């Protein structure tokens, strides 16, 4: 099927990355993102640089895995569904051997190195652990290997061995989410302000009376904002005192010679004078002006 057809088909089941988001372990999506994706007609796919390079390097990672282990790998073109629940599916990266077990291919930046343990273990990021455990259950294989290329040059192989207790919990979480949220069209609880905007993007210009618990949260938020302001003032005062002591010196050291602060000039930077451009080339400005998606501003009174 085409990419658009595949994206539409994905709305009919929960995949491995969906489950990581539902469990609150995805760095990119929340449970509400999954809910909105499954219950909307929108089939656009969100992507970023990390996801793009991960897709491009998947074949490379699979090839190196095959070379290093001596096992053949093959692509599974179809979605694999749970034997009992048709709304649970797996889009695996590769089969190993004669469909003996599953291989997942990953890439990670240098800054993610600490999230991975020693090669050969199962010490992988939690979001990936959820994904491969879910795949092992759906595909009914004894293990899943995870091949990862870290920083473009550090290649490692990890192995997840079946854990029935973990997998049963994940299947239960997935079923509960599908039945209680997707089927009933009841959104899960928001976990951040991005969620609240995605769920309620448009205001209706009406008033609502705050309940007692909301009044309490409003008071706590005001107190937290005041504390944040006091902390910001303290930080500014301390920085000012240290900079005044440093005068025109670049580096501050302690008595052992350790660098404890620097205050250096940055390279000169250029900037675009938007106001002048709007005044002197209004037609050109309007020609290349795009309107961003409407937002909502939250203010505490």
N, C-alpha and C positions, 0 to 999 in steps of 0.2 A: 504494500500500500504506500501511497505518497506520504510525505512528512505531515501534511495537513490532515490526512485521513488518520494517521497514527495518533496525532495529538487529540483528535476528536474521540478516537477509540479509548484513549487513556482516561477519559472522563467517566468511563463505565467501571473502573476498578481502582483500587489503591495499590500503588507500586511501592518499591523499597524506599525511594527518596521521600515519598509521601509519608510513609510511616515514621521516618526519622523526624520529620516536621511535626507530626501529630504527637510524638513523644517529647517534643520540645528540645530536640538535640540538633536540629539543622541550623547552620549559621546563616542560611539564606532565606528560609521560609518558616512560617508559623502554621499552626493547625488551622487558623482562619484562612490563610492563603490556600491551603488544600481545599477547604470547604467551598470557598468562592470559585475556585477553579473547577471543581466537580459539578457545581450547581449552576454555572453560567454557560452561555453559548459562546463565550470568547475562547478562541483557540490559539491566540497568540502565545508564543513561547518566550519567556524571559531568559536572557542570557547575559553573561559577563565575560571578561577576558579569561578568567580561570576556567570557566566552563568551556569556552571556545577552544582553548589550548588542550584541555582534557580530552575533548572529542577528537581533535586532530591527532593527538599522540596515542590514542587508544590502540591503533594497529601496531605502533612501534613497541609499546609496552607488552602487548600480547606476543609479538615476535621474539622479543628478548626473553620473555618467560619461557617460551618454547625452546629456544636455543640453550638457555641455562639449565633447564630441567630435563630436556630430551623428550618431553611429552608433546604430542600433537594437540593443536587447539582448533576449534571450528566455531563459526558464528551460528547462533540460533536466531533466525529471522523473525520468529513469531513470539508473541506473548505466551508465557506459560501460566496457566491458571491453577489455583488451589483445587484439589480433587473434590472438596466439599462446598467451598464458597466461591462462586463464580465472580464475585466482586473483589477478590484478592488476586493480584497478578504480579508476575516477575518478568522484567526485561533484562535478561542477563547479558553480560558482555561476551563470554565465550564458554563453550563446553571444553572440558579437558579429556583427551582420549576418546573412547567410545561412550561419551556422555556419562563418564564415571563420576565426575564432580564438576563444580562451577569455578570459573576464573573471573574475578572482577579486576579491571584495570583502572588505576588511579594515577593522578599526578598531584604534586604538592610543591609549594614554594619553600625556599630555605627557611622562612619565618615559621613554617608549620612543622619543622623538623622535630621539635620537642613533643609533639602530639603522637609521635610514632615510637614504639619501643624497639627492642632488639629484633633484627630480622630473624624469621623462623618462629616467632612467638605469635600470640593472638592479640598483642598490645597495639591496637589500632584506634583511631578516633571513634568515639561512641556512636556518632551518626552512621559511620560505615559498619560498625559492629551490628547495629540494629538492621541495617540493610542486608548484610550477608546472612545473618541468622534467619531473617524473613525469607530470603531466597532459598536457603537450605531446607526450610520447612516446606515451601511450596514445590520445589523441585524434587524433594525427597532424596537428597544426596548426602553422603557421609561427611562431606566437608566442603568448604569454599576456600580457595586460595585467593589472596589479595596481592597483586603485583603493583608496586608503586614506584614512580620515578620522582625523587625529591630533588628540587633545585636543578633539574635538567641533567644530573649526572650521578646521583646516588640512587642506584636501583636496589630494591629490597623485595623480598617475598615473605608474606605472612600467611598463616593458616588458621581458619576457624573450624573447629571440630564440633559436630552437632551437640547442642545443649537443649534438651527437650523442655526443661523447665522455662528457660528464657524464651524459646520459640512459642510455647503454649501461651505465655503471657502476651507476646507480641500479636499473635493471632487473635487473642481475646480483645486486646486494645483496638485492633483494626476492625473487628466485627462490631464492637460497641460504637465506634466512631461512625461506621457506615449506617448502622441501624438507627442510632440516636441523633445523628446530625444530618448526614446526607439524605437519607430516606425521609426523615421528618422535616427537613428544611429548617432545622434549628441550628444557628451558628454556634460554634464553640466560644468560650470566653476569650475576650481580647487579652493579649499579653503585653502590648505596647501601644503607643499613640499612633503608630502606622496602621495597626489593626483597626483602631477605632475610626480612623479616617476612611479606610477602605470599606468598612461596614456602613458608615454614615457619612458619605462624601458631600451630601447636599443638605443645608439647613433649611428650615421651613418658616423662619422669621416669627416663631411663636415662643412663649414662655412656658417653663415647667417649674413646679414648686419642688424645692429640694427636700428629700426625706431626711430624717434625723441622722442616719449613717452617712449620708452625703455631706451634710453640714459638718460632721466630725472630720471627714476626709478633707473638706475644704479648709478647715482650721489647721489641720496637720500640714497641708500643702503650703499654706501661708507661712506657718512657722518654719517649715523647711526652706522656703524661699528666703526668709529673713536670715536664717542661719547661713545659707549659701552666700548671701550678700556680705555677711560679716566675715566669712572665710575669705571671700574674694578681696575684701578690704585689707585683711591681715596679710594675705599673699602679696598684694601690691606694696604695702608698707615695708615688708621684709626685703622684697626685691629692690626697692628704692634704696634702703639702707646699705645693702651689699654693693649695689652699683655705685653709690656715692663713695664708698670705701675704695672700690677698684679704680675709680677715676678713668684714666685713659689706658689702663692695663688690660690685656686680652684674656689672661688666664689667672685664676685664683687657685692656690694650692694650700694644703694643710702643712703642719710642721714636718710631716714625714715625706713631703714632696708629692703627695697624691693630688691630682687635679680634682677639684670639687665644684668648679664652675668655670664657664667661659663666657666672654662678652665680646664678640667679634663683629666687625662690619660685614654685612652681606654684599654680594655683588649688586651693582646697580641694575634696576629692573625697569622695563618699559611698560606702559599701560595705555589702553585705548581710551581716548577722551570721548566718551559716549555723548555727553551733553553737547559738545561742540559739533560732533558729527550730526546729531539730530537737528541742530540749528542750521548748519551750513549745507547739509545734503539730505533734506527731509524726505524727498521722493525715494532716494536710494535706501534710506533707513526703513521706510515703510515697505519697500519691495522685499527686503530680507528680514522682516519682523515676523516671528512665529509666536503664537499664543500658547502659553503653557497650560497644563491641566489646572482647573480651578482647585483652590485649596480652602481650608478653614483655619482661622486664627483663634487660638484658645487664650483668653486673657483672664487673669485672676483680679477681681476688684477688691 
